[in-house]
């Protein structure tokens, strides 16, 4: 009898959490720098959310400030050295495999993904989730996937095609069918947009083209607000809008020719990502390669052996971090050969302490304070914030909910359990013979 009562209690607790967890939506606009909202252009829809919600001055992304690792940090609350996605491209010596943003097959290799992302944490505790183009969410992790998800595709990255993305997510949260699923009772959704990152790279972060993309992002938020209002959800959904990183201008007259200092005669793997590089010397060549790289101009780059990488980087305690790290200074970029042209006008991946690398953060909904501007906090804190709002227990992470982000919330901000269900649970234990 006791066993049956405990088993039923566990099932009911999951039902209670699922029924009572607030609706929550996490949105990322890739490469949206902290100061893109302000005096630069009109953003009435972002402003509407800020004036009745929360804005952080900025948040600190994690090193390296690239797309895949930082989106996975938002989802797990872990530094890159902890979750293992240590770049958009990296080599794993134990697996003898290379992960690459450009290779979708590597995304789907479960062995690359460490930690527990928020959609898995929620699903384990009875909360259904949906993800639309979020990094890592189309990969089986810990034997699980979100209840609903969309595989990343390059189509429909411009307005009005983006409306379909919003329609799908709102239908999930409204418990309505979509073009691919029946109504599922999804309580947590994650949504990704790849602008203004694309135009920030192509035209530079100070360009008119990026300004237009900021306006387009605001237009998307306006459409989201309209859809939420139409579905009677605007005051019921906790919306968090942020980004993976910022964007910096490439403002130096030349590139740095990496292969003039190291090549494949002395290194097995050379992963050049522009704002840095991961070097895997051949056995016995570590010091030779290091001495050669130290000939590079110290005004342009830092060169670190793995065990010398500063602790503030949170970037050395993982087998996937190379024996030598090159960290390029702001405004410069690595190329392969002398006289290679600048590959783009804007970029990211620099040290995450630099102001231009910092993303924005806006939150609105019943859990959040109103018209409140927060001091900066870390992107590793977002995972714990969402867990608290949903009323679920977080997996181990590097964030600090109490010290970092509790102040963003109203006093009563956790999931509230239905009193009727509390009575049902209590009755299981208190009513004699209730399970006989």
Secondary structure, 3 states (H helix, E strand, C coil): CHHHHHHHHHHHHHHHHHHHCCEEEEEEECCCECCCCCCCCCCHHHHHHHHCCEEECCEECCCCCCHHHHHHHHHHCCCHHHHCCCCCEEEECCCCEEEECCCHHHHCCHHHCCCCCHHHHHHHCCCCEEEECCCCCCCCECCECCCEEECCCCCCCCCCCHHHHHHHHHHHHCCCCCCCCCCCCCCEEEEEECCCHHHHHHHCCCCHHHHHHHHHHHHHHHHHHHHHHHCCCCCCEEEEEECCCCCEECCCCCCEEHHHCCCCCCEEEEEECCCEEEEEECCCCHHHHHHHHCCCCCCCEEEEEHHHCCHHHCCCCCCCCCCEEEEECCCCCEECCCCCCCCCCEECCCCCCCHHHCECEEEECCCECCCEEECCEEHHHHHHHHHHHHCCCCCCCCCCHHHHHHHHECCCCCCCCCHHHHHHHHHHHHCCCCCC
